Amino acid sequence: MSTPANFDGKTPIIDPNDALMLLIDHQSGLFQIVKDIPIPQLRANVVALAKAATIGKIPVITSASVPQGPNGPLIPEVHQYAPHAKYVARRGEINVWDSPDFLAAIKATQRKTLIVAGTLTSVCLAFPCISAVNAGYKVFAVIDASGSVSNLATDLTIARLAQAGVVPIDTVAVLSELQKSWAGSNASEWASAYSGAMPHYQLLIESYLKAQQVAKDGEAMDSER
């Protein structure tokens, strides 16, 4: 196995100041052939990424594959939760990296760390990720914010991506690497983003807040006695 040209022997991490998020082909038609992850969870993970990009002020570029055809339009949540995202139409290219307009939009950001999610995983995610690595970018492929036709297809794609020098990653790990610390003033916004991807995390927050309120009420009653 050859060593990727941009691999320096160190485990890559996401630098928020150099990060650019690419959300590719999250389309209503394509979602109907996704079988490796439940669609509600896939949508929730895409929303969590969009929210994280907004909170972390990460630029976002989106695109859709023949949206006027059976692939369908982009799911509306992408631009709803990342209103700053730039949509780039393309002229039929399967690999979005082959679109001159899309490539120009990437280069205009002057960022070299790409966080990529796309449907289908084996095509719309894999092709641009591998192309970007070959072009010298540091690339993180968000597997659970993508989707494919089978678990086998996803497993094969992860192996292919890793061999090419792409870093497979999950949504929660992306959020954590972008957030960096709970000490910021926007901690509650980050908690909301996590809750979208992990509904059980919202339960954890609710139970914590309730416990805090019970303790506060108890202290107030003690002070009145």
Order of alpha helices (4+ residues) and beta strands (2+ residues): beta-alpha-alpha-beta-alpha-beta-alpha-beta-alpha-beta-alpha-beta-alpha-alpha-alpha
